[in-house]
Amino acid sequence: MNITRPERFNNARKLAPTDVNAYLRDLNGVRHSSTAEMLRQLGIK
């Protein structure tokens, strides 16, 4: 997978601290994810 829109990284500065993606938050030590689940979360499958 390639980064196709690097200019969108700057949009992260506009996110409110309460704008949290639960899937990504939980990957920080709460649970694990399969490759299939990751692809679903990314909208690839």
Backbone atoms as SQL, in Angstrom:
CREATE TABLE atoms (id INTEGER PRIMARY KEY, chain TEXT, resi INTEGER, resn TEXT, atom TEXT, x REAL, y REAL, z REAL);
INSERT INTO atoms VALUES
  (1, 'A', 1, 'MET', 'N', 0.843, -1.164, 0.000),
  (2, 'A', 1, 'MET', 'CA', 0.000, 0.000, 0.000),
  (3, 'A', 1, 'MET', 'C', 0.896, 1.237, 0.000),
  (4, 'A', 2, 'ASN', 'N', 0.527, 2.207, -0.777),
  (5, 'A', 2, 'ASN', 'CA', 1.296, 3.443, -0.871),
  (6, 'A', 2, 'ASN', 'C', 0.528, 4.607, -0.268),
  (7, 'A', 3, 'ILE', 'N', 1.235, 5.581, 0.190),
  (8, 'A', 3, 'ILE', 'CA', 0.603, 6.823, 0.624),
  (9, 'A', 3, 'ILE', 'C', 0.341, 7.635, -0.634),
  (10, 'A', 4, 'THR', 'N', -0.937, 7.857, -0.907),
  (11, 'A', 4, 'THR', 'CA', -1.288, 8.541, -2.157),
  (12, 'A', 4, 'THR', 'C', -1.687, 9.998, -1.954),
  (13, 'A', 5, 'ARG', 'N', -2.003, 10.399, -0.739),
  (14, 'A', 5, 'ARG', 'CA', -2.412, 11.778, -0.474),
  (15, 'A', 5, 'ARG', 'C', -1.687, 12.323, 0.757),
  (16, 'A', 6, 'PRO', 'N', -0.366, 12.473, 0.710),
  (17, 'A', 6, 'PRO', 'CA', 0.374, 12.924, 1.892),
  (18, 'A', 6, 'PRO', 'C', -0.053, 14.306, 2.379),
  (19, 'A', 7, 'GLU', 'N', -0.624, 15.107, 1.507),
  (20, 'A', 7, 'GLU', 'CA', -1.067, 16.445, 1.922),
  (21, 'A', 7, 'GLU', 'C', -2.184, 16.365, 2.959),
  (22, 'A', 8, 'ARG', 'N', -2.843, 15.241, 3.056),
  (23, 'A', 8, 'ARG', 'CA', -3.924, 15.086, 4.037),
  (24, 'A', 8, 'ARG', 'C', -3.408, 14.891, 5.454),
  (25, 'A', 9, 'PHE', 'N', -2.132, 14.608, 5.616),
  (26, 'A', 9, 'PHE', 'CA', -1.579, 14.460, 6.962),
  (27, 'A', 9, 'PHE', 'C', -1.792, 15.728, 7.780),
  (28, 'A', 10, 'ASN', 'N', -1.766, 16.874, 7.131),
  (29, 'A', 10, 'ASN', 'CA', -1.967, 18.135, 7.840),
  (30, 'A', 10, 'ASN', 'C', -3.365, 18.235, 8.439),
  (31, 'A', 11, 'ASN', 'N', -4.322, 17.463, 7.936),
  (32, 'A', 11, 'ASN', 'CA', -5.672, 17.495, 8.487),
  (33, 'A', 11, 'ASN', 'C', -5.721, 16.986, 9.917),
  (34, 'A', 12, 'ALA', 'N', -4.738, 16.230, 10.333),
  (35, 'A', 12, 'ALA', 'CA', -4.706, 15.709, 11.704),
  (36, 'A', 12, 'ALA', 'C', -4.681, 16.838, 12.719),
  (37, 'A', 13, 'ARG', 'N', -4.122, 17.960, 12.346),
  (38, 'A', 13, 'ARG', 'CA', -4.077, 19.106, 13.268),
  (39, 'A', 13, 'ARG', 'C', -5.463, 19.656, 13.556),
  (40, 'A', 14, 'LYS', 'N', -6.416, 19.396, 12.680),
  (41, 'A', 14, 'LYS', 'CA', -7.773, 19.925, 12.826),
  (42, 'A', 14, 'LYS', 'C', -8.666, 19.028, 13.677),
  (43, 'A', 15, 'LEU', 'N', -8.187, 17.830, 14.020),
  (44, 'A', 15, 'LEU', 'CA', -9.007, 16.899, 14.793),
  (45, 'A', 15, 'LEU', 'C', -9.111, 17.351, 16.242),
  (46, 'A', 16, 'ALA', 'N', -10.306, 17.233, 16.762),
  (47, 'A', 16, 'ALA', 'CA', -10.514, 17.536, 18.178),
  (48, 'A', 16, 'ALA', 'C', -9.956, 16.377, 19.015),
  (49, 'A', 17, 'PRO', 'N', -9.514, 16.651, 20.232),
  (50, 'A', 17, 'PRO', 'CA', -8.994, 15.574, 21.088),
  (51, 'A', 17, 'PRO', 'C', -10.021, 14.483, 21.358),
  (52, 'A', 18, 'THR', 'N', -11.282, 14.804, 21.230),
  (53, 'A', 18, 'THR', 'CA', -12.342, 13.823, 21.469),
  (54, 'A', 18, 'THR', 'C', -12.703, 13.038, 20.215),
  (55, 'A', 19, 'ASP', 'N', -12.121, 13.376, 19.073),
  (56, 'A', 19, 'ASP', 'CA', -12.397, 12.683, 17.815),
  (57, 'A', 19, 'ASP', 'C', -11.477, 11.474, 17.724),
  (58, 'A', 20, 'VAL', 'N', -11.922, 10.357, 18.318),
  (59, 'A', 20, 'VAL', 'CA', -11.080, 9.176, 18.474),
  (60, 'A', 20, 'VAL', 'C', -11.627, 8.029, 17.629),
  (61, 'A', 21, 'ASN', 'N', -10.748, 7.338, 16.938),
  (62, 'A', 21, 'ASN', 'CA', -11.115, 6.130, 16.219),
  (63, 'A', 21, 'ASN', 'C', -10.969, 4.967, 17.195),
  (64, 'A', 22, 'ALA', 'N', -12.086, 4.346, 17.554),
  (65, 'A', 22, 'ALA', 'CA', -12.079, 3.286, 18.567),
  (66, 'A', 22, 'ALA', 'C', -11.209, 2.103, 18.151),
  (67, 'A', 23, 'TYR', 'N', -11.225, 1.755, 16.876),
  (68, 'A', 23, 'TYR', 'CA', -10.404, 0.632, 16.399),
  (69, 'A', 23, 'TYR', 'C', -8.924, 0.911, 16.660),
  (70, 'A', 24, 'LEU', 'N', -8.450, 2.078, 16.265),
  (71, 'A', 24, 'LEU', 'CA', -7.037, 2.411, 16.478),
  (72, 'A', 24, 'LEU', 'C', -6.717, 2.559, 17.962),
  (73, 'A', 25, 'ARG', 'N', -7.628, 3.159, 18.718),
  (74, 'A', 25, 'ARG', 'CA', -7.412, 3.322, 20.162),
  (75, 'A', 25, 'ARG', 'C', -7.220, 1.964, 20.819),
  (76, 'A', 26, 'ASP', 'N', -8.066, 0.996, 20.476),
  (77, 'A', 26, 'ASP', 'CA', -7.997, -0.314, 21.110),
  (78, 'A', 26, 'ASP', 'C', -6.753, -1.106, 20.724),
  (79, 'A', 27, 'LEU', 'N', -6.143, -0.788, 19.602),
  (80, 'A', 27, 'LEU', 'CA', -4.914, -1.480, 19.214),
  (81, 'A', 27, 'LEU', 'C', -3.741, -1.100, 20.122),
  (82, 'A', 28, 'ASN', 'N', -3.924, -0.051, 20.890),
  (83, 'A', 28, 'ASN', 'CA', -2.880, 0.408, 21.801),
  (84, 'A', 28, 'ASN', 'C', -2.949, -0.369, 23.118),
  (85, 'A', 29, 'GLY', 'N', -2.750, -1.684, 23.027),
  (86, 'A', 29, 'GLY', 'CA', -2.663, -2.512, 24.216),
  (87, 'A', 29, 'GLY', 'C', -3.961, -3.125, 24.695),
  (88, 'A', 30, 'VAL', 'N', -5.100, -2.774, 24.090),
  (89, 'A', 30, 'VAL', 'CA', -6.376, -3.327, 24.536),
  (90, 'A', 30, 'VAL', 'C', -6.663, -4.650, 23.851),
  (91, 'A', 31, 'ARG', 'N', -6.396, -4.721, 22.559),
  (92, 'A', 31, 'ARG', 'CA', -6.660, -5.951, 21.813),
  (93, 'A', 31, 'ARG', 'C', -5.789, -6.004, 20.571),
  (94, 'A', 32, 'HIS', 'N', -5.833, -7.152, 19.908),
  (95, 'A', 32, 'HIS', 'CA', -5.097, -7.361, 18.665),
  (96, 'A', 32, 'HIS', 'C', -6.075, -7.352, 17.502),
  (97, 'A', 33, 'SER', 'N', -5.554, -7.223, 16.308),
  (98, 'A', 33, 'SER', 'CA', -6.387, -7.218, 15.114),
  (99, 'A', 33, 'SER', 'C', -5.778, -8.141, 14.069),
  (100, 'A', 34, 'SER', 'N', -6.645, -8.757, 13.294),
  (101, 'A', 34, 'SER', 'CA', -6.169, -9.594, 12.197),
  (102, 'A', 34, 'SER', 'C', -5.953, -8.726, 10.961),
  (103, 'A', 35, 'THR', 'N', -5.239, -9.260, 10.011),
  (104, 'A', 35, 'THR', 'CA', -5.043, -8.547, 8.747),
  (105, 'A', 35, 'THR', 'C', -6.382, -8.326, 8.061),
  (106, 'A', 36, 'ALA', 'N', -7.267, -9.325, 8.108),
  (107, 'A', 36, 'ALA', 'CA', -8.580, -9.195, 7.479),
  (108, 'A', 36, 'ALA', 'C', -9.375, -8.055, 8.111),
  (109, 'A', 37, 'GLU', 'N', -9.331, -7.946, 9.435),
  (110, 'A', 37, 'GLU', 'CA', -10.058, -6.864, 10.105),
  (111, 'A', 37, 'GLU', 'C', -9.459, -5.505, 9.732),
  (112, 'A', 38, 'MET', 'N', -8.140, -5.418, 9.687),
  (113, 'A', 38, 'MET', 'CA', -7.489, -4.169, 9.319),
  (114, 'A', 38, 'MET', 'C', -7.928, -3.726, 7.931),
  (115, 'A', 39, 'LEU', 'N', -7.958, -4.671, 6.984),
  (116, 'A', 39, 'LEU', 'CA', -8.367, -4.337, 5.620),
  (117, 'A', 39, 'LEU', 'C', -9.816, -3.854, 5.581),
  (118, 'A', 40, 'ARG', 'N', -10.680, -4.473, 6.384),
  (119, 'A', 40, 'ARG', 'CA', -12.086, -4.007, 6.464),
  (120, 'A', 40, 'ARG', 'C', -12.146, -2.589, 7.012),
  (121, 'A', 41, 'GLN', 'N', -11.367, -2.322, 8.048),
  (122, 'A', 41, 'GLN', 'CA', -11.366, -0.995, 8.645),
  (123, 'A', 41, 'GLN', 'C', -10.886, 0.069, 7.661),
  (124, 'A', 42, 'LEU', 'N', -9.985, -0.320, 6.780),
  (125, 'A', 42, 'LEU', 'CA', -9.461, 0.598, 5.767),
  (126, 'A', 42, 'LEU', 'C', -10.360, 0.704, 4.547),
  (127, 'A', 43, 'GLY', 'N', -11.390, -0.129, 4.509),
  (128, 'A', 43, 'GLY', 'CA', -12.309, -0.112, 3.372),
  (129, 'A', 43, 'GLY', 'C', -11.763, -0.801, 2.156),
  (130, 'A', 44, 'ILE', 'N', -10.785, -1.681, 2.353),
  (131, 'A', 44, 'ILE', 'CA', -10.161, -2.378, 1.218),
  (132, 'A', 44, 'ILE', 'C', -10.899, -3.666, 0.915),
  (133, 'A', 45, 'LYS', 'N', -11.454, -4.338, 1.916),
  (134, 'A', 45, 'LYS', 'CA', -12.204, -5.586, 1.704),
  (135, 'A', 45, 'LYS', 'C', -13.467, -5.561, 2.504);
